[in-house]
Amino acid sequence: PIFMESAGGAQVPQLVVDAMTKSLSNRHRSVNGALQKEKARDVAKTLLGCSTSNSQKSIYFGTNATTLLQLLAQRVSRDWQSDDEIVLCTENHEANTCPWIEAAQRMGAIVKWWS
């Protein structure tokens, strides 16, 4: 099974807790951390269809969903103008709305809510 983290964390099955406990208890980052990270990236690329050398798809890894959304909002908002409108869904998690609201305020863009 594959379990993805969602903003704010998520409840996970005992299988995931056991695997995390084993990993945290038996890791030696200086010895095999980089190798394990590369293996994990390779698996993710294969699962998401980004594993071929001619693939135009990209995959980005980050510390958590909240941080990635903040970085995305900062990057995307660089070219916003004061008359641009950002539409956010009222049913979104705070981790997905706050970065966009902050970016809009910083750039003078207008936030509109969709419900």
C-alpha positions as CSV (number, residue, x, y, z in Angstrom):
1,P,0.0,0.0,0.0
2,I,1.0,3.6,-0.6
3,F,0.0,6.3,1.9
4,M,0.5,10.0,1.2
5,E,0.7,12.7,3.8
6,S,-1.9,15.4,3.7
7,A,-1.7,18.9,5.1
8,G,-1.8,18.9,8.9
9,G,-0.8,15.2,9.0
10,A,-3.0,12.2,8.7
11,Q,-4.0,9.1,10.6
12,V,-2.2,6.1,9.1
13,P,-2.7,2.4,9.4
14,Q,-0.6,0.4,12.0
15,L,1.4,-0.9,9.0
16,V,2.8,2.6,8.4
17,V,3.5,3.2,12.1
18,D,5.4,0.0,12.3
19,A,7.5,0.7,9.2
20,M,8.2,4.3,10.4
21,T,9.3,2.9,13.9
22,K,11.6,0.4,12.3
23,S,13.1,3.0,10.0
24,L,13.6,5.5,12.8
25,S,15.1,2.9,15.1
26,N,17.5,1.4,12.6
27,R,18.7,4.1,10.4
28,H,22.2,5.3,10.0
29,R,21.9,8.5,7.9
30,S,25.5,9.0,7.3
31,V,25.9,5.6,5.9
32,N,22.8,4.8,3.8
33,G,20.6,7.9,4.0
34,A,21.5,9.2,0.5
35,L,21.1,5.8,-1.0
36,Q,17.7,5.3,0.5
37,K,16.6,8.7,-0.6
38,E,17.6,8.0,-4.2
39,K,15.8,4.6,-4.0
40,A,12.6,6.4,-2.7
41,R,12.8,9.0,-5.5
42,D,13.2,6.3,-8.1
43,V,10.1,4.5,-6.8
44,A,8.1,7.7,-6.7
45,K,9.2,8.6,-10.3
46,T,8.1,5.2,-11.5
47,L,4.8,5.4,-9.8
48,L,4.1,8.8,-11.1
49,G,5.3,8.1,-14.6
50,C,8.4,10.3,-14.5
51,S,11.1,7.6,-14.7
52,T,12.0,7.7,-18.3
53,S,14.8,10.0,-19.5
54,N,12.6,11.6,-22.1
55,S,9.7,12.3,-19.7
56,Q,8.7,15.9,-19.5
57,K,7.1,15.4,-16.1
58,S,8.8,16.6,-13.0
59,I,8.6,15.5,-9.4
60,Y,9.4,17.6,-6.4
61,F,10.1,16.5,-2.9
62,G,9.7,18.6,0.2
63,T,9.5,18.4,4.0
64,N,5.7,18.4,4.1
65,A,2.7,19.6,2.2
66,T,2.5,22.9,4.1
67,T,6.0,23.9,3.2
68,L,5.6,22.9,-0.5
69,L,2.4,24.9,-0.8
70,Q,4.1,28.0,0.7
71,L,7.0,27.7,-1.7
72,L,4.6,27.1,-4.7
73,A,2.6,30.2,-3.8
74,Q,5.7,32.3,-3.4
75,R,7.0,31.2,-6.8
76,V,3.7,31.5,-8.7
77,S,2.9,34.9,-7.3
78,R,6.0,36.6,-8.5
79,D,4.3,38.0,-11.6
80,W,0.9,38.8,-10.1
81,Q,-0.5,42.3,-10.7
82,S,-2.8,44.3,-8.5
83,D,-5.9,43.4,-10.7
84,D,-5.2,39.7,-10.6
85,E,-7.8,37.5,-8.9
86,I,-7.0,34.4,-6.8
87,V,-9.9,32.1,-6.3
88,L,-9.8,29.9,-3.2
89,C,-12.3,27.2,-2.1
90,T,-13.9,27.7,1.3
91,E,-13.6,23.9,1.9
92,N,-9.8,24.0,1.7
93,H,-7.4,23.2,4.5
94,E,-5.7,26.2,6.1
95,A,-2.3,25.0,4.8
96,N,-3.6,25.4,1.3
97,T,-5.3,28.8,1.7
98,C,-2.9,30.8,3.9
99,P,0.0,30.8,1.5
100,W,-2.2,32.1,-1.3
101,I,-3.8,34.7,0.8
102,E,-0.4,35.9,2.0
103,A,0.9,35.9,-1.6
104,A,-2.1,37.9,-2.8
105,Q,-1.7,40.5,0.0
106,R,2.0,40.8,-0.7
107,M,1.4,41.4,-4.4
108,G,-1.8,43.4,-4.1
109,A,-3.9,40.8,-5.8
110,I,-7.6,40.2,-5.0
111,V,-8.8,37.0,-3.2
112,K,-12.2,35.6,-4.1
113,W,-13.9,32.8,-2.3
114,W,-15.7,29.9,-4.0
115,S,-18.1,27.8,-2.0
